[in-house]
Amino acid sequence: MSQPTLNRRLSSLDSAFLYLERKECPMHIGSTSIFEGKLTHRDLVKHIDARLHLIPRYLQKVVPDPFNLAHPTWESDEDFDINKHIFKVKQKKAFNQKDLIKLAGELMTEVMDRRKPLWELHLVENVEGGRSAMIAKVHHCMVDGISGVDLMKILFDITPDTIAPPKPAVTKEEKPKKDMAQMFLDSVFGAMQETSARLMEMQGGLMHIASNLTNPQNLEALPHLSQVLPAVATPPPMLPFNGACSGERRLAWSEFSFAEARIIRNVLGGTVNDVVLTLLSESVARYVRFHGQSIKDKIVRFMVPVSLRQKEQRGALGNIISILPVEIPLDVENLPTRFQHVHQKTNLMKTAKLAEGLLTLGSLYTMMPAPMQSVIGALAELPFPPFNMVATNVPGPQVPIYLAGRKMLIQYPYVPVGYGLGLGCAILSYNQTLHFGLSSDGQAMKDVEKFKEILDEVFEDLKMVVIKMENQTASANA
């Protein structure tokens, strides 16, 4: 992968993850990876150190604008020390999965130190079954889900035996020190450049939407847009996991066969993402009933991140995402009907290019001056959350990958929660398996393990429904 050109100044979207961060809502993403065999701290440090030149962002820290006129900038950390980023977890015994979940929750609870580059790796050398594990954290201002997978392509290998990429000969250039006048102009021009970029983005987006909606192939979708547009402006019902958040993170993990998910998709006629949203919405319905609440006439609104990263932008870090507010009724009578409802809703949103439209509307916020965006982020406390939970599905490599010669067996992703969203779910498909990472706030949701149990039950029920449908079809064709 060619090394991308990195912007020095954070974009409005990247900066938003800094402005919105607080103790109750740490804004890093992450993962817990389990490896075959023992990965030692020494080998991990050596492996990462040999590749740091390929990810220069990992050598930079966030520096606030000196005049608070523009967004922060990425600046080289002159005191960079890899040992401040890769840590060996102290152990008295081999860790089991319960130990790993507890440790990962504790690590994800901590807000990252902005005085250094915003990434961390925590290595557990001794995991039951002769394995090892690594818990990774990287701030959301640096990557989104897709660029996180691109990052894996740099740090991981496709074979156990690889040679470290050669480091280029680098001569350290002395940067001339800017005086106050130059720094002030840099801040002013930085703010103007970002505003101009967002204005062009909004104008281009409006033209794209207008062109798309007047396309004869999409005109038939227009009358149905009223089914999805209210989800942008109206508050959802408060569900048992929506409430004030403390910042304490509690996790739960599940994994399902990707092949089985594809069979479900094929039989019911949709996408794997439709399978995921069917699983989650049915699990929410059963979880609400478990807590003694009625599901009649209630909906769950998912915040579904959508990557708008073009092919030529693959490999570049930062965030190029929008969101879809996907509303699913809780009181759906059966799983096939629920799946069809999910498919119809998501398909309509794709046809209407709603993600691009919402990104265009979001440009109105990002055109505000950086100080105003920062203030809005600091005061961002709504009387109700705009969504019930986050659900993000990221496609990963479907073949085994290796880190320092050790095969990665499993990777459970982590997505941040907060601001009344006490539950989130990140899904990563890797090596023919769907890995579900449930993240919850310890105050807003005290029983994420129960939700995991329900999720597992729903997947089994969905498989049985599909098997029954296949048998009925086979009997009818016999």
C-alpha positions in Angstrom: 0.0 0.0 0.0 1.4 3.4 -1.0 1.9 5.8 1.8 -0.9 8.4 1.7 -0.5 12.2 2.1 -1.6 13.2 5.5 -3.2 16.5 6.3 -1.4 18.6 9.0 -4.6 20.1 10.4 -7.4 18.0 11.7 -10.7 18.2 9.7 -13.9 19.3 11.4 -15.1 15.7 11.6 -11.8 14.5 13.2 -11.8 17.4 15.6 -15.4 16.7 16.6 -14.2 13.5 18.3 -11.9 15.6 20.4 -14.5 18.2 21.3 -17.1 15.7 22.3 -14.8 13.7 24.5 -15.2 13.7 28.2 -14.7 11.3 31.1 -18.3 9.9 30.6 -17.6 9.4 26.9 -14.0 8.5 26.0 -13.7 8.8 22.2 -11.3 6.0 21.2 -12.1 2.9 19.2 -10.3 -0.4 19.7 -10.2 -4.2 19.7 -9.1 -7.2 21.6 -7.2 -9.7 19.4 -6.3 -13.3 20.4 -3.3 -15.0 18.9 -2.1 -18.6 18.5 1.0 -19.2 20.5 2.9 -16.8 22.8 3.4 -13.2 21.5 6.1 -11.6 23.7 6.3 -7.9 24.5 9.8 -7.8 23.0 8.7 -9.3 19.7 5.7 -7.0 19.5 7.8 -3.9 20.2 10.3 -4.9 17.6 7.6 -5.7 15.0 5.8 -2.4 15.5 9.0 -0.3 15.7 10.0 -1.7 12.3 6.8 -0.4 10.7 6.3 2.9 12.4 7.8 4.8 9.4 4.8 3.5 7.4 2.3 5.1 9.7 3.8 8.6 10.5 0.6 9.6 12.2 1.6 7.2 15.0 4.5 9.5 15.6 2.5 12.7 15.9 0.4 14.2 18.7 -2.5 16.6 18.6 -1.6 20.2 19.3 -4.3 22.8 20.0 -4.3 25.9 17.8 -2.4 28.6 19.7 -5.0 31.2 19.0 -8.1 28.9 19.1 -9.1 30.1 15.7 -8.7 26.8 13.8 -8.8 23.1 14.5 -5.8 21.4 16.2 -2.8 20.2 14.1 -0.8 17.0 14.0 2.8 17.7 15.1 5.8 15.4 15.5 6.3 14.2 19.0 9.9 15.1 19.6 10.0 13.0 22.7 8.4 9.9 21.2 9.0 6.7 23.1 7.5 3.5 21.9 7.5 2.1 25.4 4.9 4.7 26.3 2.6 3.1 23.8 3.2 -0.7 24.1 2.6 -2.2 27.5 3.0 -5.6 29.0 0.1 -6.6 31.3 1.3 -8.0 34.7 -0.1 -11.5 35.3 -0.1 -14.0 38.1 -1.9 -16.6 36.1 -3.0 -17.4 32.6 -6.0 -15.2 31.6 -9.2 -16.8 30.5 -11.9 -15.0 28.4 -13.6 -13.5 31.5 -10.3 -12.0 32.6 -9.7 -10.5 29.1 -13.2 -9.0 29.0 -12.7 -7.4 32.4 -9.2 -6.0 31.5 -10.5 -4.7 28.2 -13.4 -2.9 29.9 -11.0 -1.3 32.4 -8.6 -0.1 29.6 -11.4 1.2 27.5 -12.7 3.2 30.5 -9.6 5.4 30.6 -9.4 8.6 28.5 -6.3 8.7 26.3 -3.4 11.0 27.2 -3.3 13.8 24.6 0.3 14.7 25.5 1.5 11.9 23.3 0.4 10.2 20.0 -3.1 8.7 20.5 -2.6 5.0 20.3 -1.9 2.2 22.8 -1.3 -1.6 22.7 -1.6 -3.7 25.8 -0.2 -7.2 25.6 -1.3 -10.2 27.5 1.4 -12.8 27.0 -0.2 -15.7 28.7 -3.8 -16.7 27.7 -5.3 -20.1 28.4 -4.8 -22.6 25.6 -1.3 -21.5 24.9 -2.4 -18.3 23.4 -1.8 -14.5 23.8 -3.9 -11.4 23.4 -3.5 -7.7 22.5 -5.9 -4.9 23.5 -5.6 -2.0 21.1 -6.8 1.6 21.5 -6.6 4.4 19.0 -8.4 7.7 19.2 -11.4 8.2 16.9 -9.9 11.5 15.7 -7.2 9.4 14.0 -9.2 6.6 12.3 -12.7 5.4 11.4 -13.6 1.7 11.0 -12.5 1.4 7.4 -9.2 3.2 7.9 -8.7 1.0 11.0 -8.9 -2.1 8.7 -6.4 -0.4 6.3 -4.1 0.1 9.3 -4.2 -3.6 9.9 -2.8 -4.2 6.5 0.3 -2.3 7.6 0.8 -3.8 11.0 -0.2 -7.3 10.1 1.1 -9.8 7.5 -0.6 -12.4 5.4 2.1 -15.0 6.1 3.9 -15.9 9.4 7.3 -15.4 7.8 7.9 -11.9 6.5 10.7 -9.5 6.4 10.4 -6.1 7.9 10.0 -3.3 5.3 13.2 -1.3 4.8 13.3 2.1 6.5 14.1 4.9 4.2 17.1 7.1 4.9 15.7 10.1 6.6 17.6 13.3 7.3 16.2 15.4 10.0 15.2 18.8 8.7 15.4 21.7 11.0 12.0 23.5 10.8 12.3 27.3 11.0 10.7 28.6 14.1 7.6 30.7 13.3 7.1 34.0 14.9 3.8 35.1 16.4 2.6 36.8 13.3 3.3 33.8 11.1 1.5 31.5 13.6 -1.5 33.8 13.6 -1.7 33.9 9.8 -1.4 30.1 9.8 -4.3 29.8 12.2 -6.4 32.2 10.1 -5.6 30.5 6.8 -6.2 27.1 8.4 -9.7 28.1 9.5 -10.5 29.6 6.1 -9.3 26.6 4.3 -11.4 24.2 6.3 -14.5 26.3 5.9 -13.9 26.6 2.2 -13.4 22.8 1.9 -16.7 22.1 3.8 -18.6 24.7 1.7 -17.4 23.0 -1.5 -18.3 19.6 0.1 -21.8 20.9 0.9 -22.4 22.4 -2.6 -21.1 19.2 -4.2 -23.3 17.1 -1.9 -26.4 19.2 -2.8 -25.8 18.8 -6.5 -25.2 15.0 -6.0 -28.5 14.7 -4.1 -30.5 16.7 -6.6 -29.0 14.7 -9.5 -29.8 11.4 -7.7 -33.4 12.3 -6.8 -34.2 13.4 -10.3 -32.8 10.2 -11.7 -35.8 8.3 -13.3 -34.6 5.1 -11.7 -35.0 6.6 -8.2 -38.2 8.6 -8.6 -40.3 5.8 -7.4 -38.5 5.9 -4.0 -39.4 9.6 -3.4 -43.0 8.9 -2.0 -41.5 6.5 0.5 -38.9 8.9 1.9 -41.4 10.0 4.6 -40.8 6.6 6.2 -37.1 7.5 7.0 -36.9 11.3 7.2 -38.7 11.6 10.6 -35.9 9.5 12.1 -33.6 12.4 11.6 -35.5 14.9 13.7 -37.7 13.2 16.3 -36.5 11.6 19.6 -36.6 7.8 19.9 -38.2 6.1 22.9 -36.0 5.7 26.0 -35.0 2.0 26.2 -33.6 0.2 29.3 -29.9 0.9 28.3 -30.5 4.6 27.5 -29.6 6.9 30.5 -26.9 8.9 32.1 -23.4 7.5 31.5 -20.5 7.2 34.0 -17.7 6.3 31.6 -17.2 2.9 33.1 -17.0 0.3 30.3 -18.4 -3.2 30.5 -18.0 -5.5 27.5 -19.3 -8.7 26.1 -18.3 -10.7 23.0 -20.0 -13.1 20.6 -19.0 -14.7 17.3 -21.1 -16.3 14.5 -20.3 -18.1 11.3 -20.0 -15.8 8.4 -21.1 -18.6 6.1 -24.3 -19.2 8.1 -25.0 -15.4 7.9 -24.6 -15.5 4.2 -27.0 -18.5 4.0 -29.6 -16.5 6.0 -29.0 -13.5 3.7 -29.5 -15.6 0.5 -32.7 -17.4 1.7 -34.4 -14.3 3.0 -33.1 -12.1 0.2 -31.0 -9.2 1.5 -27.5 -8.4 2.8 -25.3 -9.5 5.6 -25.9 -6.1 7.1 -29.6 -6.8 7.1 -28.9 -10.0 9.0 -26.9 -8.0 11.6 -29.7 -5.4 12.1 -32.3 -8.1 12.3 -30.3 -9.8 15.0 -29.8 -6.6 17.0 -33.3 -5.3 16.7 -34.9 -8.6 17.8 -32.4 -8.8 20.6 -33.4 -5.3 21.7 -37.0 -6.3 21.6 -36.4 -9.4 23.8 -34.2 -7.4 26.1 -36.9 -4.7 26.6 -39.4 -7.5 27.4 -36.9 -9.1 29.8 -36.9 -5.8 31.7 -40.7 -5.9 32.0 -41.4 -3.1 29.5 -43.9 -3.2 26.7 -42.6 -3.2 23.1 -46.0 -2.3 21.6 -45.7 0.6 19.1 -42.0 1.1 20.1 -39.0 1.4 17.8 -35.3 1.1 18.2 -33.2 3.7 16.3 -29.7 2.6 15.4 -26.9 5.0 14.5 -25.3 3.1 11.6 -22.0 4.7 10.5 -21.5 4.5 6.7 -18.1 4.9 5.1 -18.0 7.4 2.2 -14.4 6.6 1.6 -13.6 6.4 -2.1 -11.2 3.8 -3.6 -8.4 6.4 -4.0 -8.8 7.4 -0.3 -8.2 3.9 1.0 -5.1 3.9 3.2 -5.6 7.5 4.3 -6.3 7.9 8.0 -9.0 10.1 9.5 -12.7 10.0 9.3 -14.7 9.9 6.1 -18.1 8.7 7.4 -21.7 9.7 7.6 -24.5 8.0 9.6 -27.8 6.4 8.8 -30.6 6.6 11.5 -32.2 3.2 11.0 -35.5 2.8 12.8 -36.9 -0.7 13.3 -40.2 -1.5 15.1 -39.8 -3.7 18.2 -43.2 -5.3 17.9 -42.7 -7.3 14.7 -44.4 -10.7 14.8 -41.6 -13.0 13.4 -38.0 -13.0 12.3 -38.6 -13.2 8.5 -41.0 -10.2 8.7 -38.4 -8.3 10.7 -35.7 -9.1 8.2 -37.9 -7.9 5.3 -38.7 -4.7 7.2 -34.9 -4.1 7.8 -34.1 -4.8 4.2 -36.8 -2.5 2.8 -35.7 0.3 5.2 -32.0 0.1 4.5 -32.5 -0.4 0.7 -34.7 2.8 0.6 -32.0 4.7 2.4 -29.3 3.6 0.0 -31.5 4.5 -3.0 -32.2 7.9 -1.6 -28.5 8.4 -0.8 -29.5 9.5 2.7 -26.0 9.0 4.1 -24.7 11.5 1.6 -27.5 13.9 2.4 -27.0 13.8 6.1 -23.2 14.4 5.6 -24.2 17.4 3.5 -26.4 18.7 6.3 -23.6 18.0 8.8 -21.4 20.4 6.7 -23.5 23.2 8.1 -22.1 22.4 11.6 -18.6 22.0 10.3 -18.6 25.4 8.5 -18.9 27.0 11.9 -15.7 28.6 13.3 -13.6 26.1 15.2 -14.0 27.9 18.6 -17.8 27.6 18.2 -17.6 23.9 17.3 -15.4 23.4 20.4 -17.9 25.1 22.6 -20.9 23.2 21.2 -18.9 19.9 21.7 -18.2 20.9 25.4 -21.9 21.7 26.0 -23.3 18.7 23.9 -25.7 17.4 26.5 -29.2 16.7 25.1 -32.3 16.0 27.2 -32.7 12.8 25.2 -30.3 10.8 23.0 -30.9 11.1 19.3 -30.4 7.4 18.9 -30.8 4.3 21.0 -27.6 2.5 20.2 -24.6 2.4 17.8 -24.3 -0.5 15.3 -21.3 -0.5 13.0 -20.4 -3.4 10.7 -16.9 -3.3 9.2 -15.6 -5.9 6.7 -12.2 -7.3 7.6 -9.8 -9.7 5.9 -11.4 -13.1 5.2 -8.0 -15.0 5.3 -5.8 -15.5 8.4 -3.4 -12.6 9.2 -0.3 -12.6 11.4 1.4 -10.3 13.8 5.1 -10.9 14.5 4.6 -14.4 13.2 1.6 -15.3 15.4 -1.7 -16.1 13.7 -4.6 -13.9 14.8 -7.5 -16.2 15.8 -10.1 -13.7 16.9 -10.6 -10.0 17.0 -13.4 -8.4 18.9 -14.0 -4.7 17.9 -14.9 -1.9 20.3 -17.0 1.2 19.6 -17.4 4.1 22.1 -20.7 4.8 23.8 -22.0 7.7 25.9 -24.4 10.7 25.8 -27.3 8.5 26.8 -26.3 5.7 24.5 -25.5 3.0 27.1 -25.0 0.2 24.5 -23.1 -0.1 21.3 -22.2 -3.0 19.0 -19.3 -3.2 16.6 -19.1 -6.1 14.2 -15.9 -7.2 12.4 -15.9 -10.0 9.8 -12.6 -11.8 9.9 -11.5 -15.2 8.5 -15.1 -16.3 7.8 -16.4 -15.3 11.3 -18.5 -12.4 12.4 -17.1 -11.0 15.7 -19.5 -9.0 17.7 -18.1 -6.6 20.3 -20.8 -5.3 22.7 -19.7 -2.2 24.7 -21.8 -0.7 27.5 -21.7 1.9 30.1 -21.6 0.4 33.6 -24.1 3.0 34.9 -26.6 3.0 32.1 -26.6 -0.7 31.5 -25.5 -3.1 34.2 -26.3 -6.4 32.4 -24.6 -6.4 29.0 -23.9 -10.1 29.5 -27.7 -10.7 29.4 -28.0 -8.9 26.1 -25.2 -11.2 24.8 -27.1 -14.2 25.8 -30.2 -13.0 24.0 -28.2 -12.2 20.9 -26.8 -15.7 20.8 -30.4 -17.1 21.2 -31.7 -14.9 18.3 -29.0 -16.1 15.9 -29.9 -19.7 16.7 -33.6 -19.0 16.2 -32.9 -17.2 12.9 -30.9 -20.2 11.7 -33.7 -22.6 12.6 -36.3 -20.4 10.7 -34.1 -20.4 7.6 -33.6 -24.2 7.8 -37.4 -24.7 8.1 -37.9 -22.4 5.1 -35.4 -24.3 3.0 -37.0 -27.6 4.0 -40.4 -26.3 3.0 -39.1 -25.1 -0.4 -37.4 -28.5 -1.0 -40.7 -30.3 -0.2 -42.6 -28.1 -2.5 -40.1 -28.7 -5.3 -40.0 -32.5 -4.8 
